[in-house]
Amino acid sequence: MKAKVERIALPEGKRVICVSDIHGSLDLFRRLLDKVRYGADDVLILLGDYLGRGRQQRETLEYVMEMSKNPNVYAIRGNWDWAEWVTDIFTASPSENDWLERLPHVIETRGFIFVHAGLTSSDLDEQDAWSCMKNDAFAENGLKFDKYVVTGHWPVYNYVHEAPCFNPIVDEESKIISIDGGNGVDEAGQLNAFIIDNGRFSFDYADDLPEIRVDKAQTAGKESLNITWNDRFVELVEKGDVFSVYRHMRSGKVISLPTAGSWADGEGRLCRCGTDYRLPVRAGDTVSVVERYGGRIYAKKDGTAGWILEPGY
């Protein structure tokens, strides 16, 4: 099925706020809109995946449907908004299904293209609908565009192989902007708002993580590794009660990670995502706590996650 492409003329001089992958997190979405001071004069473009994972499935969908009645709010369809994907966790009403079915897969403006997951070429009229909704690792496919293509779907930390960062990525060479902060997918994930304001880019984010203040400084780790989804194969070197030692198959690097979290795929290969990055902090810094493991904390600061070895909080 060909993708539905909607071409619009954005009003001049207005902020354009882009949010993707809300995943049933209505409270977080509303808090993010408050944080960026979203108002009626702003343009809001929602890049899909309103459903899936979160606890507020119907509430989120109803809220977005109501918002879309505003002429400055535009919604795009994502893969989790496809009926076959959500039947086990959400049963949409006929009116909700009809609204989802009518959503475009691509929105094009004079300077930007908005799509949930990605494109297969620059010819928008020849796009496959499913490829627009599910196009994994789109920014690594080697495509380049004349207009900026703003996408969600693939959490941005999967593009980073040293220190996992959850903030939007702007690739000026390919003109691809990736904004999915991993909300609902990764324990350190966040909901990003990417803001286009008269040609200038900025962003803000919200998450549900508790905060602490650390008392001891530490420097950043060197030669760290972030094992991403597409590069997840490991072998177990030494198993421990809290932390185990793994060898990353592609790089050969030996890395210590929490024992909990590894799994075997359908072919019996051991898989593990994670990082050994040591988060740089100063005494008095506030960080978000993702998880505690014995005397270590996996934390996030300014959108980047890593380990604090002796937090002293």
N, C-alpha and C positions, 0 to 999 in steps of 0.2 A: 504494500500500500504506500502510495506517495505521501510525503509529509504535507501537512497544511501549513502554508506560509502566509503570515499576515504582515503587510507592509504598512507602517504608520509614520506619521510626521509628528515628532515630538515637539512640544511647545518650546520656544526659545527661552533661555535664561532660567530654566527650572532645574533643580537637582534631580538626578535620576538615581534611585536607590534600588539595588539589585540584591535579592535574597534567594538562595536555593536550598533545597533539601531540609525543609522544616520537619518532616518526618513525625507528624503528630505531636509536636512540642509547642502547643499554642501559647502557654505561659511564657516560654522562652522567647518566642517570636514577638509577642507583645512587649516584653521587656526590651528586646533589641530595638523595636521601633521607637519606644520611648527614649532609649539611650541616644539614638541618632536624631531625635527631635523631628520625627516624621510628621508632616502636616499636609493639609489639603492642597497646598501649592506644589508639593513634590510629586514627581512621577515615580511610581512603584512598579517594578517589573519582577515578577515571581517566576523562578526558573524551574518549577516543578518539584515532584516528590513531596506533596503535602501529606501523603499517607505513608504508612509503614513504620514499624519499630516503636513509635512513641505511645503514650497512654491516652492521648487526646485526639484520637483519629477523627471521629465525627465532628467534634467541636472545632478542630482545625479546618476541616473541609468546609463546614458551614460558615466559619469566619472568613475564609478566603473567598467563598462564593459571594458573601455579602459585600466584601471589600471591592470585588470586581465590578460592582455596579457603578463605582466611581469611574468617570471617564479617564482619569489619570492612573488607573490601576490596570495592569496587564498580566495575565496568567498564562503560563506555558505548561504543557503536559510532560510529566516525567514517567519513567518506567514503573515506579510504584503507584502511579495513578492509572495504570492499565488494569482492567478488571481481572484478568487472569492471574495477576501477581498478588492481589490483595484479598481474594475470596476467603482465604483461611483466617484472616484477622479482621476483616471489615466487609460488611455487606452494604453496599451503597443502595440508596433508594432510587427509584426510576428518575426522579428529578436530578439527583446527584450524578447518576450515570450519564444522563443527557448532558449535563454541564461539562463533565469531564470529556465526553466524546466530542464536544464542540470546540474544545481548546485547540489552539494552534500548536504545532511542534516547533515552529521557528517564527521569530519576530525580527523583521529587518527595518532599520531606520537609516537615515542618511549616513550616519557615521559608524553604526554598530549593528551586529547581528547577535541575537539572543537565542540560545538553544539549551535544552537541559544537559545533554551529554556530549554532543559534537556533530560534526559534518563529515561527509566523505569526499566532498569537493567544494569548490566555490560556486557551483551551479545550484542555487537554492531550489529551483523548480524540478530538479531531478533527484531530490533527496528521498531516501527511504524512511518512512515514519519511525520504524523500530530503531534504526541506526541513529536517529536524532535523540531517541529516548535512552538508548543504551549503547554507548560507544566508549568502552573502557580505555583508560590511559590515552585519551584523545590528544593531549598536548605532546605526546611522544610519538605520534604517527607520522611526523615529518611534513605535515601540511603547513602552508603559509597562505595568508589571506590579505586582501587589500583593505578590508575593514576589520576592526577589532571584533573578535568572536568571544562573547562572554558565556561561560558554561559553568555548570555545577557537576553533579553526579559522581565524579571521581575525586575522593578526598585528596586535598593538595599535599598532605604529608607523604603520600605515595610517590610523589615526584622528587622527594628529598632523601638523599642516601647517607647523610651524616647526622645532622641534628633535626629531629622531626619538628616541622613548623606547620601550624594550622592556619596561617594567614593567607589571604589571596595572593596569587602569583600572576604578575603581568609580564608576558614574554613579548617584548617589543619587536623582536625579529619576526616571529611567526604571527604576531598580532592575535594571540590567544590569551584570554584572561580566565583563570581558573579560580573559582570562589568557594567551592565546597569545603567547609571547615571540619567535616567529619562528624557533625552533630548526629547523635543516635547510632553511630557506627563505631567510633573509637571512644574509649573511656576518657580520653583527654580532649575529645572533640568540642567544637564550638560552632555557634551559628553566626555566620559572617554577613555583614551588610557592606557591599561594595558600592561606593558612591562616585558618580560622575557629575562633576560640577563645572560647567563651562570649560570642558577639556582637561580639567584636573581630576586626578584619581586619589581617593582616600578610602579608608574602611574603618569599621569598628566591629566588635563582636560581643556576644554574650554566651555565658555557659552557666552551669549549675554547680560548679565546684566550690567547696569551702576554701577559705583563705587563712593563711597563717603568716606571721612575721618571723623571719629567721634571724638568729643572733650571730651566726658565724658566716664569714665570707668564704667563698671558694671560687677558683678559676675554672674556666671552661675546659672540658676534656679535649684531648688531642687524638687525632686519628680514630674518631668514633665511627660507629656504624649504625644506620637505621635500616632494619630489615623490613622492606615494604611487601605489600601483598603479591606483586608480580615477581618477587625475588625471595620467596619465603621458605625455601627448602634448606633444612639443617640436619645435622646428625648430633646425637647426644654423646658428649664426651664424659661428663660426670654428673650424676644426678644427686641433688641435695634436697633437704627438706623444704627450704625456702627459695634458694637460688640454685640453678643448675648451669653447667657449662655446655655450650653448644658450639659446633663448628659450622659456619655459614658455607654452604656448598659452593656457591659461585666464587666468592672472594677468598675462601679458605681462612678467614678471620675467626679466631676463637673469642667468644663473647659470653659474658655472664648475664643471665636473665632470670626473672622469677620462674620457678618450676611450673607453677600453674599457668596455663595459656598455650601450651603446645598441643598439637593434634596431628592425626594421620589422615592424609587425603584418601581418595578412592583407590589409589594404587599402592597404598601403604607407605607413602613417603612422609617423613616427619616434617611438619611445618611449624614455624614460629615467627611471628612478627615482633618487633620491639627494638630497643636501642640501648646502648651503653653510654650514651652521651651524658656528660657531667654538666649540669646547668650552672652557668656562672651567676653568682649572687653576691651582693654586698650585705654586710650586717645591717639589719633594719629593713631589708627588702620585704615586700609582701608578695607571696607566691600563692598559686592555687594548688591545692592538694588533690592529686589524682588517686593515689593509693599509698598506703604505708606497708613496708615490708621490713619487719624487724627494726634495725636502726637506720634504715634508709627510707627516703621519701621520693616517690615519683611525682614530680611537680611540673607546673607550667608557669612561665613568666613571659608576658608580652606575646603570647601565642606560640612560644617555643617550649617544648617539653624535654625533660631530662631528669637526672638523678641528683639529689642532694644527699651527700654521704653522711655528714654530721650536722643535722639541721640546727640543733641547739635552740629550738623554739621554746 
